[in-house]
Amino acid sequence: MTEREILRLIEETRKFTAEQHKLIAEASKFRMERWLTPLIVVFGGLGAFSASYAAVSALLHIAK
């Protein structure tokens, strides 16, 4: 192998490694989003329930 071929292979290896690091970071991001989504849904539902309960309680209190 010539020096030029070796340098080309080293550069290809660097590009491949950089792409792998990018993909790993992206996968970590999706893993975190997948973990957070159910929590967001649960807390959003609790907030909506609390607001509805407060509104109904206020209306019942006014109606007395």
CHARMM-style PDB file with segment names, atoms N, HN, CA, C and O in Angstrom:
ATOM      1  N   MET     1       0.842  -1.182   0.000  1.00  0.00      PROA
ATOM      2  CA  MET     1       0.000   0.000   0.000  1.00  0.00      PROA
ATOM      3  C   MET     1       0.881   1.237   0.000  1.00  0.00      PROA
ATOM      4  O   MET     1       1.942   1.287   0.621  1.00  0.00      PROA
ATOM      5  N   THR     2       0.401   2.206  -0.708  1.00  0.00      PROA
ATOM      6  HN  THR     2      -0.461   2.165  -1.213  1.00  0.00      PROA
ATOM      7  CA  THR     2       1.163   3.450  -0.747  1.00  0.00      PROA
ATOM      8  C   THR     2       0.720   4.346   0.407  1.00  0.00      PROA
ATOM      9  O   THR     2      -0.302   4.110   1.051  1.00  0.00      PROA
ATOM     10  N   GLU     3       1.504   5.354   0.638  1.00  0.00      PROA
ATOM     11  HN  GLU     3       2.334   5.546   0.115  1.00  0.00      PROA
ATOM     12  CA  GLU     3       1.197   6.289   1.717  1.00  0.00      PROA
ATOM     13  C   GLU     3      -0.138   6.999   1.438  1.00  0.00      PROA
ATOM     14  O   GLU     3      -0.908   7.277   2.357  1.00  0.00      PROA
ATOM     15  N   ARG     4      -0.388   7.278   0.187  1.00  0.00      PROA
ATOM     16  HN  ARG     4       0.238   7.052  -0.560  1.00  0.00      PROA
ATOM     17  CA  ARG     4      -1.625   7.951  -0.205  1.00  0.00      PROA
ATOM     18  C   ARG     4      -2.849   7.083   0.115  1.00  0.00      PROA
ATOM     19  O   ARG     4      -3.856   7.578   0.622  1.00  0.00      PROA
ATOM     20  N   GLU     5      -2.751   5.808  -0.182  1.00  0.00      PROA
ATOM     21  HN  GLU     5      -1.933   5.405  -0.594  1.00  0.00      PROA
ATOM     22  CA  GLU     5      -3.857   4.894   0.118  1.00  0.00      PROA
ATOM     23  C   GLU     5      -4.089   4.794   1.622  1.00  0.00      PROA
ATOM     24  O   GLU     5      -5.228   4.774   2.089  1.00  0.00      PROA
ATOM     25  N   ILE     6      -2.998   4.732   2.365  1.00  0.00      PROA
ATOM     26  HN  ILE     6      -2.073   4.749   1.986  1.00  0.00      PROA
ATOM     27  CA  ILE     6      -3.105   4.648   3.824  1.00  0.00      PROA
ATOM     28  C   ILE     6      -3.789   5.895   4.377  1.00  0.00      PROA
ATOM     29  O   ILE     6      -4.667   5.789   5.233  1.00  0.00      PROA
ATOM     30  N   LEU     7      -3.396   7.074   3.897  1.00  0.00      PROA
ATOM     31  HN  LEU     7      -2.682   7.159   3.201  1.00  0.00      PROA
ATOM     32  CA  LEU     7      -4.005   8.323   4.348  1.00  0.00      PROA
ATOM     33  C   LEU     7      -5.489   8.366   3.986  1.00  0.00      PROA
ATOM     34  O   LEU     7      -6.308   8.844   4.771  1.00  0.00      PROA
ATOM     35  N   ARG     8      -5.833   7.871   2.811  1.00  0.00      PROA
ATOM     36  HN  ARG     8      -5.168   7.482   2.173  1.00  0.00      PROA
ATOM     37  CA  ARG     8      -7.237   7.827   2.393  1.00  0.00      PROA
ATOM     38  C   ARG     8      -8.036   6.908   3.314  1.00  0.00      PROA
ATOM     39  O   ARG     8      -9.149   7.246   3.716  1.00  0.00      PROA
ATOM     40  N   LEU     9      -7.473   5.750   3.646  1.00  0.00      PROA
ATOM     41  HN  LEU     9      -6.569   5.475   3.320  1.00  0.00      PROA
ATOM     42  CA  LEU     9      -8.155   4.821   4.553  1.00  0.00      PROA
ATOM     43  C   LEU     9      -8.319   5.411   5.950  1.00  0.00      PROA
ATOM     44  O   LEU     9      -9.353   5.219   6.589  1.00  0.00      PROA
ATOM     45  N   ILE    10      -7.311   6.121   6.421  1.00  0.00      PROA
ATOM     46  HN  ILE    10      -6.471   6.277   5.902  1.00  0.00      PROA
ATOM     47  CA  ILE    10      -7.398   6.771   7.736  1.00  0.00      PROA
ATOM     48  C   ILE    10      -8.508   7.814   7.728  1.00  0.00      PROA
ATOM     49  O   ILE    10      -9.277   7.914   8.684  1.00  0.00      PROA
ATOM     50  N   GLU    11      -8.592   8.587   6.657  1.00  0.00      PROA
ATOM     51  HN  GLU    11      -7.967   8.506   5.880  1.00  0.00      PROA
ATOM     52  CA  GLU    11      -9.639   9.611   6.553  1.00  0.00      PROA
ATOM     53  C   GLU    11     -11.029   8.968   6.503  1.00  0.00      PROA
ATOM     54  O   GLU    11     -11.960   9.467   7.134  1.00  0.00      PROA
ATOM     55  N   GLU    12     -11.177   7.879   5.768  1.00  0.00      PROA
ATOM     56  HN  GLU    12     -10.420   7.473   5.255  1.00  0.00      PROA
ATOM     57  CA  GLU    12     -12.460   7.173   5.722  1.00  0.00      PROA
ATOM     58  C   GLU    12     -12.840   6.642   7.104  1.00  0.00      PROA
ATOM     59  O   GLU    12     -14.008   6.675   7.492  1.00  0.00      PROA
ATOM     60  N   THR    13     -11.846   6.156   7.836  1.00  0.00      PROA
ATOM     61  HN  THR    13     -10.898   6.130   7.521  1.00  0.00      PROA
ATOM     62  CA  THR    13     -12.093   5.652   9.185  1.00  0.00      PROA
ATOM     63  C   THR    13     -12.559   6.779  10.100  1.00  0.00      PROA
ATOM     64  O   THR    13     -13.474   6.590  10.901  1.00  0.00      PROA
ATOM     65  N   ARG    14     -11.933   7.950   9.985  1.00  0.00      PROA
ATOM     66  HN  ARG    14     -11.190   8.104   9.334  1.00  0.00      PROA
ATOM     67  CA  ARG    14     -12.349   9.105  10.797  1.00  0.00      PROA
ATOM     68  C   ARG    14     -13.790   9.506  10.474  1.00  0.00      PROA
ATOM     69  O   ARG    14     -14.575   9.791  11.379  1.00  0.00      PROA
ATOM     70  N   LYS    15     -14.131   9.527   9.195  1.00  0.00      PROA
ATOM     71  HN  LYS    15     -13.493   9.296   8.461  1.00  0.00      PROA
ATOM     72  CA  LYS    15     -15.501   9.878   8.802  1.00  0.00      PROA
ATOM     73  C   LYS    15     -16.495   8.858   9.349  1.00  0.00      PROA
ATOM     74  O   LYS    15     -17.557   9.222   9.854  1.00  0.00      PROA
ATOM     75  N   PHE    16     -16.147   7.593   9.247  1.00  0.00      PROA
ATOM     76  HN  PHE    16     -15.284   7.297   8.837  1.00  0.00      PROA
ATOM     77  CA  PHE    16     -17.022   6.541   9.744  1.00  0.00      PROA
ATOM     78  C   PHE    16     -17.219   6.673  11.252  1.00  0.00      PROA
ATOM     79  O   PHE    16     -18.338   6.545  11.749  1.00  0.00      PROA
ATOM     80  N   THR    17     -16.142   6.928  11.971  1.00  0.00      PROA
ATOM     81  HN  THR    17     -15.233   7.032  11.568  1.00  0.00      PROA
ATOM     82  CA  THR    17     -16.218   7.083  13.427  1.00  0.00      PROA
ATOM     83  C   THR    17     -17.075   8.281  13.802  1.00  0.00      PROA
ATOM     84  O   THR    17     -17.886   8.195  14.725  1.00  0.00      PROA
ATOM     85  N   ALA    18     -16.908   9.393  13.103  1.00  0.00      PROA
ATOM     86  HN  ALA    18     -16.249   9.463  12.354  1.00  0.00      PROA
ATOM     87  CA  ALA    18     -17.713  10.586  13.371  1.00  0.00      PROA
ATOM     88  C   ALA    18     -19.193  10.306  13.121  1.00  0.00      PROA
ATOM     89  O   ALA    18     -20.046  10.750  13.889  1.00  0.00      PROA
ATOM     90  N   GLU    19     -19.499   9.584  12.068  1.00  0.00      PROA
ATOM     91  HN  GLU    19     -18.807   9.223  11.443  1.00  0.00      PROA
ATOM     92  CA  GLU    19     -20.887   9.241  11.766  1.00  0.00      PROA
ATOM     93  C   GLU    19     -21.466   8.338  12.846  1.00  0.00      PROA
ATOM     94  O   GLU    19     -22.622   8.504  13.237  1.00  0.00      PROA
ATOM     95  N   GLN    20     -20.682   7.389  13.331  1.00  0.00      PROA
ATOM     96  HN  GLN    20     -19.743   7.253  13.013  1.00  0.00      PROA
ATOM     97  CA  GLN    20     -21.141   6.503  14.398  1.00  0.00      PROA
ATOM     98  C   GLN    20     -21.428   7.290  15.676  1.00  0.00      PROA
ATOM     99  O   GLN    20     -22.433   7.042  16.342  1.00  0.00      PROA
ATOM    100  N   HSD    21     -20.559   8.231  16.020  1.00  0.00      PROA
ATOM    101  HN  HSD    21     -19.743   8.432  15.479  1.00  0.00      PROA
ATOM    102  CA  HSD    21     -20.777   9.057  17.212  1.00  0.00      PROA
ATOM    103  C   HSD    21     -22.056   9.880  17.068  1.00  0.00      PROA
ATOM    104  O   HSD    21     -22.813  10.038  18.025  1.00  0.00      PROA
ATOM    105  N   LYS    22     -22.285  10.395  15.877  1.00  0.00      PROA
ATOM    106  HN  LYS    22     -21.670  10.266  15.100  1.00  0.00      PROA
ATOM    107  CA  LYS    22     -23.499  11.172  15.612  1.00  0.00      PROA
ATOM    108  C   LYS    22     -24.740  10.306  15.777  1.00  0.00      PROA
ATOM    109  O   LYS    22     -25.718  10.735  16.389  1.00  0.00      PROA
ATOM    110  N   LEU    23     -24.708   9.092  15.237  1.00  0.00      PROA
ATOM    111  HN  LEU    23     -23.914   8.744  14.740  1.00  0.00      PROA
ATOM    112  CA  LEU    23     -25.851   8.192  15.344  1.00  0.00      PROA
ATOM    113  C   LEU    23     -26.103   7.752  16.788  1.00  0.00      PROA
ATOM    114  O   LEU    23     -27.252   7.620  17.208  1.00  0.00      PROA
ATOM    115  N   ILE    24     -25.042   7.530  17.533  1.00  0.00      PROA
ATOM    116  HN  ILE    24     -24.109   7.637  17.191  1.00  0.00      PROA
ATOM    117  CA  ILE    24     -25.190   7.144  18.939  1.00  0.00      PROA
ATOM    118  C   ILE    24     -25.823   8.281  19.731  1.00  0.00      PROA
ATOM    119  O   ILE    24     -26.697   8.040  20.563  1.00  0.00      PROA
ATOM    120  N   ALA    25     -25.393   9.522  19.483  1.00  0.00      PROA
ATOM    121  HN  ALA    25     -24.683   9.718  18.807  1.00  0.00      PROA
ATOM    122  CA  ALA    25     -25.972  10.678  20.169  1.00  0.00      PROA
ATOM    123  C   ALA    25     -27.451  10.832  19.820  1.00  0.00      PROA
ATOM    124  O   ALA    25     -28.265  11.138  20.692  1.00  0.00      PROA
ATOM    125  N   GLU    26     -27.797  10.623  18.571  1.00  0.00      PROA
ATOM    126  HN  GLU    26     -27.135  10.374  17.863  1.00  0.00      PROA
ATOM    127  CA  GLU    26     -29.191  10.730  18.138  1.00  0.00      PROA
ATOM    128  C   GLU    26     -30.044   9.635  18.788  1.00  0.00      PROA
ATOM    129  O   GLU    26     -31.177   9.891  19.197  1.00  0.00      PROA
ATOM    130  N   ALA    27     -29.506   8.434  18.883  1.00  0.00      PROA
ATOM    131  HN  ALA    27     -28.586   8.226  18.552  1.00  0.00      PROA
ATOM    132  CA  ALA    27     -30.235   7.337  19.523  1.00  0.00      PROA
ATOM    133  C   ALA    27     -30.465   7.630  21.001  1.00  0.00      PROA
ATOM    134  O   ALA    27     -31.530   7.319  21.535  1.00  0.00      PROA
ATOM    135  N   SER    28     -29.484   8.221  21.661  1.00  0.00      PROA
ATOM    136  HN  SER    28     -28.619   8.474  21.227  1.00  0.00      PROA
ATOM    137  CA  SER    28     -29.633   8.583  23.070  1.00  0.00      PROA
ATOM    138  C   SER    28     -30.736   9.617  23.248  1.00  0.00      PROA
ATOM    139  O   SER    28     -31.506   9.556  24.207  1.00  0.00      PROA
ATOM    140  N   LYS    29     -30.806  10.556  22.329  1.00  0.00      PROA
ATOM    141  HN  LYS    29     -30.180  10.605  21.551  1.00  0.00      PROA
ATOM    142  CA  LYS    29     -31.842  11.588  22.378  1.00  0.00      PROA
ATOM    143  C   LYS    29     -33.225  10.942  22.252  1.00  0.00      PROA
ATOM    144  O   LYS    29     -34.132  11.269  23.017  1.00  0.00      PROA
ATOM    145  N   PHE    30     -33.389  10.031  21.294  1.00  0.00      PROA
ATOM    146  HN  PHE    30     -32.652   9.766  20.672  1.00  0.00      PROA
ATOM    147  CA  PHE    30     -34.680   9.370  21.121  1.00  0.00      PROA
ATOM    148  C   PHE    30     -35.035   8.511  22.326  1.00  0.00      PROA
ATOM    149  O   PHE    30     -36.204   8.420  22.702  1.00  0.00      PROA
ATOM    150  N   ARG    31     -34.038   7.883  22.930  1.00  0.00      PROA
ATOM    151  HN  ARG    31     -33.089   7.956  22.624  1.00  0.00      PROA
ATOM    152  CA  ARG    31     -34.281   7.068  24.115  1.00  0.00      PROA
ATOM    153  C   ARG    31     -34.822   7.937  25.242  1.00  0.00      PROA
ATOM    154  O   ARG    31     -35.741   7.534  25.954  1.00  0.00      PROA
ATOM    155  N   MET    32     -34.249   9.139  25.405  1.00  0.00      PROA
ATOM    156  HN  MET    32     -33.503   9.467  24.826  1.00  0.00      PROA
ATOM    157  CA  MET    32     -34.695  10.058  26.444  1.00  0.00      PROA
ATOM    158  C   MET    32     -36.116  10.548  26.159  1.00  0.00      PROA
ATOM    159  O   MET    32     -36.941  10.628  27.070  1.00  0.00      PROA
ATOM    160  N   GLU    33     -36.403  10.877  24.894  1.00  0.00      PROA
ATOM    161  HN  GLU    33     -35.734  10.812  24.155  1.00  0.00      PROA
ATOM    162  CA  GLU    33     -37.746  11.335  24.534  1.00  0.00      PROA
ATOM    163  C   GLU    33     -38.772  10.235  24.756  1.00  0.00      PROA
ATOM    164  O   GLU    33     -39.886  10.505  25.203  1.00  0.00      PROA
ATOM    165  N   ARG    34     -38.406   9.008  24.449  1.00  0.00      PROA
ATOM    166  HN  ARG    34     -37.501   8.789  24.085  1.00  0.00      PROA
ATOM    167  CA  ARG    34     -39.318   7.879  24.632  1.00  0.00      PROA
ATOM    168  C   ARG    34     -39.636   7.684  26.110  1.00  0.00      PROA
ATOM    169  O   ARG    34     -40.744   7.275  26.456  1.00  0.00      PROA
ATOM    170  N   TRP    35     -38.675   7.973  26.980  1.00  0.00      PROA
ATOM    171  HN  TRP    35     -37.774   8.305  26.698  1.00  0.00      PROA
ATOM    172  CA  TRP    35     -38.868   7.840  28.414  1.00  0.00      PROA
ATOM    173  C   TRP    35     -39.717   8.986  28.949  1.00  0.00      PROA
ATOM    174  O   TRP    35     -40.530   8.781  29.850  1.00  0.00      PROA
ATOM    175  N   LEU    36     -39.540  10.196  28.405  1.00  0.00      PROA
ATOM    176  HN  LEU    36     -38.880  10.363  27.673  1.00  0.00      PROA
ATOM    177  CA  LEU    36     -40.263  11.357  28.912  1.00  0.00      PROA
ATOM    178  C   LEU    36     -41.706  11.444  28.429  1.00  0.00      PROA
ATOM    179  O   LEU    36     -42.546  12.003  29.135  1.00  0.00      PROA
ATOM    180  N   THR    37     -42.013  10.923  27.279  1.00  0.00      PROA
ATOM    181  HN  THR    37     -41.331  10.469  26.706  1.00  0.00      PROA
ATOM    182  CA  THR    37     -43.350  11.068  26.701  1.00  0.00      PROA
ATOM    183  C   THR    37     -44.464  10.553  27.620  1.00  0.00      PROA
ATOM    184  O   THR    37     -45.447  11.271  27.807  1.00  0.00      PROA
ATOM    185  N   PRO    38     -44.370   9.370  28.196  1.00  0.00      PROA
ATOM    186  CA  PRO    38     -45.449   8.926  29.097  1.00  0.00      PROA
ATOM    187  C   PRO    38     -45.611   9.848  30.304  1.00  0.00      PROA
ATOM    188  O   PRO    38     -46.729  10.081  30.761  1.00  0.00      PROA
ATOM    189  N   LEU    39     -44.507  10.367  30.816  1.00  0.00      PROA
ATOM    190  HN  LEU    39     -43.598  10.178  30.445  1.00  0.00      PROA
ATOM    191  CA  LEU    39     -44.608  11.279  31.959  1.00  0.00      PROA
ATOM    192  C   LEU    39     -45.337  12.554  31.579  1.00  0.00      PROA
ATOM    193  O   LEU    39     -46.149  13.064  32.351  1.00  0.00      PROA
ATOM    194  N   ILE    40     -45.054  13.066  30.402  1.00  0.00      PROA
ATOM    195  HN  ILE    40     -44.394  12.652  29.775  1.00  0.00      PROA
ATOM    196  CA  ILE    40     -45.727  14.274  29.935  1.00  0.00      PROA
ATOM    197  C   ILE    40     -47.224  14.027  29.799  1.00  0.00      PROA
ATOM    198  O   ILE    40     -48.032  14.872  30.183  1.00  0.00      PROA
ATOM    199  N   VAL    41     -47.589  12.886  29.259  1.00  0.00      PROA
ATOM    200  HN  VAL    41     -46.933  12.200  28.947  1.00  0.00      PROA
ATOM    201  CA  VAL    41     -49.003  12.545  29.093  1.00  0.00      PROA
ATOM    202  C   VAL    41     -49.686  12.424  30.457  1.00  0.00      PROA
ATOM    203  O   VAL    41     -50.787  12.942  30.648  1.00  0.00      PROA
ATOM    204  N   VAL    42     -49.045  11.751  31.390  1.00  0.00      PROA
ATOM    205  HN  VAL    42     -48.151  11.330  31.234  1.00  0.00      PROA
ATOM    206  CA  VAL    42     -49.632  11.557  32.722  1.00  0.00      PROA
ATOM    207  C   VAL    42     -49.822  12.896  33.427  1.00  0.00      PROA
ATOM    208  O   VAL    42     -50.907  13.181  33.935  1.00  0.00      PROA
ATOM    209  N   PHE    43     -48.773  13.723  33.462  1.00  0.00      PROA
ATOM    210  HN  PHE    43     -47.892  13.492  33.049  1.00  0.00      PROA
ATOM    211  CA  PHE    43     -48.884  14.995  34.162  1.00  0.00      PROA
ATOM    212  C   PHE    43     -49.829  15.958  33.450  1.00  0.00      PROA
ATOM    213  O   PHE    43     -50.496  16.765  34.097  1.00  0.00      PROA
ATOM    214  N   GLY    44     -49.888  15.879  32.139  1.00  0.00      PROA
ATOM    215  HN  GLY    44     -49.346  15.223  31.613  1.00  0.00      PROA
ATOM    216  CA  GLY    44     -50.862  16.682  31.399  1.00  0.00      PROA
ATOM    217  C   GLY    44     -52.282  16.261  31.734  1.00  0.00      PROA
ATOM    218  O   GLY    44     -53.159  17.106  31.915  1.00  0.00      PROA
ATOM    219  N   GLY    45     -52.507  14.965  31.815  1.00  0.00      PROA
ATOM    220  HN  GLY    45     -51.794  14.279  31.668  1.00  0.00      PROA
ATOM    221  CA  GLY    45     -53.824  14.449  32.190  1.00  0.00      PROA
ATOM    222  C   GLY    45     -54.206  14.844  33.606  1.00  0.00      PROA
ATOM    223  O   GLY    45     -55.353  15.209  33.865  1.00  0.00      PROA
ATOM    224  N   LEU    46     -53.245  14.772  34.523  1.00  0.00      PROA
ATOM    225  HN  LEU    46     -52.314  14.476  34.312  1.00  0.00      PROA
ATOM    226  CA  LEU    46     -53.521  15.183  35.895  1.00  0.00      PROA
ATOM    227  C   LEU    46     -53.868  16.672  35.962  1.00  0.00      PROA
ATOM    228  O   LEU    46     -54.762  17.074  36.706  1.00  0.00      PROA
ATOM    229  N   GLY    47     -53.163  17.475  35.191  1.00  0.00      PROA
ATOM    230  HN  GLY    47     -52.436  17.149  34.586  1.00  0.00      PROA
ATOM    231  CA  GLY    47     -53.449  18.916  35.157  1.00  0.00      PROA
ATOM    232  C   GLY    47     -54.831  19.194  34.599  1.00  0.00      PROA
ATOM    233  O   GLY    47     -55.560  20.033  35.128  1.00  0.00      PROA
ATOM    234  N   ALA    48     -55.194  18.499  33.542  1.00  0.00      PROA
ATOM    235  HN  ALA    48     -54.602  17.816  33.112  1.00  0.00      PROA
ATOM    236  CA  ALA    48     -56.518  18.680  32.951  1.00  0.00      PROA
ATOM    237  C   ALA    48     -57.609  18.227  33.922  1.00  0.00      PROA
ATOM    238  O   ALA    48     -58.637  18.890  34.056  1.00  0.00      PROA
ATOM    239  N   PHE    49     -57.387  17.108  34.591  1.00  0.00      PROA
ATOM    240  HN  PHE    49     -56.552  16.569  34.482  1.00  0.00      PROA
ATOM    241  CA  PHE    49     -58.360  16.622  35.571  1.00  0.00      PROA
ATOM    242  C   PHE    49     -58.517  17.613  36.716  1.00  0.00      PROA
ATOM    243  O   PHE    49     -59.633  17.897  37.151  1.00  0.00      PROA
ATOM    244  N   SER    50     -57.396  18.137  37.203  1.00  0.00      PROA
ATOM    245  HN  SER    50     -56.489  17.906  36.850  1.00  0.00      PROA
ATOM    246  CA  SER    50     -57.444  19.099  38.307  1.00  0.00      PROA
ATOM    247  C   SER    50     -58.199  20.358  37.909  1.00  0.00      PROA
ATOM    248  O   SER    50     -59.003  20.875  38.685  1.00  0.00      PROA
ATOM    249  N   ALA    51     -57.946  20.848  36.712  1.00  0.00      PROA
ATOM    250  HN  ALA    51     -57.293  20.428  36.082  1.00  0.00      PROA
ATOM    251  CA  ALA    51     -58.640  22.046  36.242  1.00  0.00      PROA
ATOM    252  C   ALA    51     -60.137  21.780  36.094  1.00  0.00      PROA
ATOM    253  O   ALA    51     -60.954  22.620  36.469  1.00  0.00      PROA
ATOM    254  N   SER    52     -60.496  20.635  35.559  1.00  0.00      PROA
ATOM    255  HN  SER    52     -59.832  19.953  35.255  1.00  0.00      PROA
ATOM    256  CA  SER    52     -61.911  20.292  35.404  1.00  0.00      PROA
ATOM    257  C   SER    52     -62.588  20.146  36.765  1.00  0.00      PROA
ATOM    258  O   SER    52     -63.707  20.620  36.960  1.00  0.00      PROA
ATOM    259  N   TYR    53     -61.919  19.499  37.687  1.00  0.00      PROA
ATOM    260  HN  TYR    53     -61.010  19.114  37.528  1.00  0.00      PROA
ATOM    261  CA  TYR    53     -62.469  19.309  39.027  1.00  0.00      PROA
ATOM    262  C   TYR    53     -62.680  20.656  39.712  1.00  0.00      PROA
ATOM    263  O   TYR    53     -63.713  20.877  40.344  1.00  0.00      PROA
ATOM    264  N   ALA    54     -61.714  21.545  39.590  1.00  0.00      PROA
ATOM    265  HN  ALA    54     -60.875  21.365  39.076  1.00  0.00      PROA
ATOM    266  CA  ALA    54     -61.834  22.876  40.193  1.00  0.00      PROA
ATOM    267  C   ALA    54     -62.981  23.658  39.569  1.00  0.00      PROA
ATOM    268  O   ALA    54     -63.721  24.345  40.273  1.00  0.00      PROA
ATOM    269  N   ALA    55     -63.133  23.558  38.255  1.00  0.00      PROA
ATOM    270  HN  ALA    55     -62.532  23.000  37.683  1.00  0.00      PROA
ATOM    271  CA  ALA    55     -64.219  24.277  37.578  1.00  0.00      PROA
ATOM    272  C   ALA    55     -65.582  23.747  38.015  1.00  0.00      PROA
ATOM    273  O   ALA    55     -66.488  24.531  38.294  1.00  0.00      PROA
ATOM    274  N   VAL    56     -65.734  22.429  38.077  1.00  0.00      PROA
ATOM    275  HN  VAL    56     -64.997  21.792  37.851  1.00  0.00      PROA
ATOM    276  CA  VAL    56     -67.003  21.844  38.500  1.00  0.00      PROA
ATOM    277  C   VAL    56     -67.280  22.204  39.958  1.00  0.00      PROA
ATOM    278  O   VAL    56     -68.416  22.527  40.307  1.00  0.00      PROA
ATOM    279  N   SER    57     -66.276  22.154  40.800  1.00  0.00      PROA
ATOM    280  HN  SER    57     -65.353  21.891  40.517  1.00  0.00      PROA
ATOM    281  CA  SER    57     -66.462  22.514  42.211  1.00  0.00      PROA
ATOM    282  C   SER    57     -66.891  23.969  42.331  1.00  0.00      PROA
ATOM    283  O   SER    57     -67.783  24.285  43.118  1.00  0.00      PROA
ATOM    284  N   ALA    58     -66.276  24.847  41.573  1.00  0.00      PROA
ATOM    285  HN  ALA    58     -65.551  24.589  40.934  1.00  0.00      PROA
ATOM    286  CA  ALA    58     -66.646  26.261  41.625  1.00  0.00      PROA
ATOM    287  C   ALA    58     -68.080  26.461  41.162  1.00  0.00      PROA
ATOM    288  O   ALA    58     -68.824  27.228  41.774  1.00  0.00      PROA
ATOM    289  N   LEU    59     -68.477  25.790  40.100  1.00  0.00      PROA
ATOM    290  HN  LEU    59     -67.873  25.167  39.603  1.00  0.00      PROA
ATOM    291  CA  LEU    59     -69.843  25.917  39.588  1.00  0.00      PROA
ATOM    292  C   LEU    59     -70.855  25.381  40.614  1.00  0.00      PROA
ATOM    293  O   LEU    59     -71.909  25.984  40.821  1.00  0.00      PROA
ATOM    294  N   LEU    60     -70.539  24.277  41.236  1.00  0.00      PROA
ATOM    295  HN  LEU    60     -69.684  23.788  41.067  1.00  0.00      PROA
ATOM    296  CA  LEU    60     -71.449  23.720  42.252  1.00  0.00      PROA
ATOM    297  C   LEU    60     -71.531  24.636  43.453  1.00  0.00      PROA
ATOM    298  O   LEU    60     -72.598  24.777  44.051  1.00  0.00      PROA
ATOM    299  N   HSD    61     -70.433  25.256  43.814  1.00  0.00      PROA
ATOM    300  HN  HSD    61     -69.567  25.141  43.329  1.00  0.00      PROA
ATOM    301  CA  HSD    61     -70.424  26.179  44.951  1.00  0.00      PROA
ATOM    302  C   HSD    61     -71.264  27.424  44.624  1.00  0.00      PROA
ATOM    303  O   HSD    61     -71.985  27.931  45.483  1.00  0.00      PROA
ATOM    304  N   ILE    62     -71.169  27.903  43.400  1.00  0.00      PROA
ATOM    305  HN  ILE    62     -70.583  27.490  42.702  1.00  0.00      PROA
ATOM    306  CA  ILE    62     -71.946  29.071  42.983  1.00  0.00      PROA
ATOM    307  C   ILE    62     -73.429  28.721  42.923  1.00  0.00      PROA
ATOM    308  O   ILE    62     -74.269  29.554  43.263  1.00  0.00      PROA
ATOM    309  N   ALA    63     -73.767  27.505  42.496  1.00  0.00      PROA
ATOM    310  HN  ALA    63     -73.084  26.828  42.220  1.00  0.00      PROA
ATOM    311  CA  ALA    63     -75.152  27.099  42.317  1.00  0.00      PROA
ATOM    312  C   ALA    63     -75.879  26.926  43.659  1.00  0.00      PROA
ATOM    313  O   ALA    63     -77.110  26.914  43.679  1.00  0.00      PROA
ATOM    314  N   LYS    64     -75.170  26.794  44.759  1.00  0.00      PROA
ATOM    315  HN  LYS    64     -74.170  26.804  44.743  1.00  0.00      PROA
ATOM    316  CA  LYS    64     -75.833  26.586  46.076  1.00  0.00      PROA
ATOM    317  C   LYS    64     -76.530  27.815  46.533  1.00  0.00      PROA
ATOM    318  OT1 LYS    64     -77.133  27.820  47.606  1.00  0.00      PROA
TER     319      LYS     64
END
